[in-house]
Amino acid sequence: GFAKPIPQRAYIDLARAVMGSYAGTYQARGRPALLIEMVEGHLFAKPGENPWMPLFPASEAEFFSTQSDTTWTFVTGKADGVIEVVSRSNGNEVHRTRQRN
């Protein structure tokens, strides 16, 4: 069978400083690490051993990919910036904590 098409979504322009603040490694128990990197002004995600995929901002904190139906929401703390990313797909929600260097 054919893969179900991903609906086209509009995305917003988001400041590079905001997107850059989301770059890092995020971890959830029993799940592969999620790497987020900014390359040439665009955000990319690499879940586990999967290939890199571009992320597009739907809002300042929520991103989507054209390669899956997963959305990623970056959660910020009061004083320490981004503390986790929440991915949602097919009714499942995974909270990954940002790893500090």
C-alpha positions in Angstrom: 0.0 0.0 0.0 0.9 3.6 -0.4 1.9 5.8 2.5 -0.8 8.2 3.5 0.0 11.7 2.3 1.0 14.2 4.9 -1.3 17.3 4.7 0.4 20.5 3.7 0.7 23.0 6.5 1.5 26.6 6.6 4.6 27.6 8.6 5.8 30.9 10.1 9.0 32.8 9.9 10.8 32.4 13.3 13.8 34.3 14.5 17.1 32.3 14.2 17.9 33.0 17.9 14.6 31.3 19.0 15.2 28.3 16.8 18.8 28.0 17.8 17.8 27.9 21.5 16.0 24.6 20.7 19.2 22.8 19.5 20.4 20.1 21.8 19.9 16.5 22.8 16.7 15.3 24.4 16.2 12.0 26.2 13.3 9.9 27.4 13.7 6.7 29.4 13.5 3.7 27.0 13.6 5.8 23.9 16.5 6.7 21.6 17.9 10.2 22.0 16.4 13.0 19.9 19.0 15.3 18.4 17.9 18.8 17.3 20.3 21.0 15.3 20.1 24.2 13.5 21.8 24.3 10.1 21.8 27.5 7.9 18.8 28.9 9.7 16.7 25.7 9.6 15.9 23.3 12.4 16.5 19.6 11.9 15.6 16.5 14.1 17.2 13.1 14.2 15.3 10.6 16.3 17.6 7.7 17.2 19.1 6.1 14.1 16.5 7.6 11.7 17.6 10.1 9.1 17.7 13.8 9.7 14.4 15.6 8.9 13.6 19.3 8.6 11.3 20.8 11.1 9.0 23.8 10.3 7.6 26.2 12.8 3.8 26.2 13.1 4.2 28.6 16.1 7.0 29.9 18.3 7.1 26.6 20.2 5.4 24.0 17.9 7.1 22.4 14.9 6.1 19.8 12.3 7.8 17.8 9.6 6.5 17.1 6.1 8.0 13.6 6.4 5.7 12.4 9.2 2.6 13.4 11.2 4.6 14.0 14.4 4.6 17.4 16.0 7.2 18.7 18.4 6.5 21.2 21.1 9.4 22.9 23.0 8.7 23.6 26.6 10.6 26.4 28.4 11.2 26.8 32.1 11.0 30.0 34.1 14.8 30.6 34.3 16.7 27.9 32.4 15.4 28.1 28.8 14.1 25.0 27.0 13.6 22.1 29.5 11.9 19.5 27.3 10.4 18.7 23.9 7.0 16.9 23.7 6.4 14.8 20.5 2.9 13.8 19.5 2.1 11.2 16.9 -0.9 8.9 16.4 -2.4 9.8 19.8 0.9 9.0 21.6 2.9 11.6 23.5 6.5 11.4 24.5 8.2 13.8 26.9 12.0 14.1 26.3 14.1 16.1 28.8 16.8 18.3 27.5 20.3 17.1 28.4 22.6 19.7 29.9 26.3 19.6 29.0 
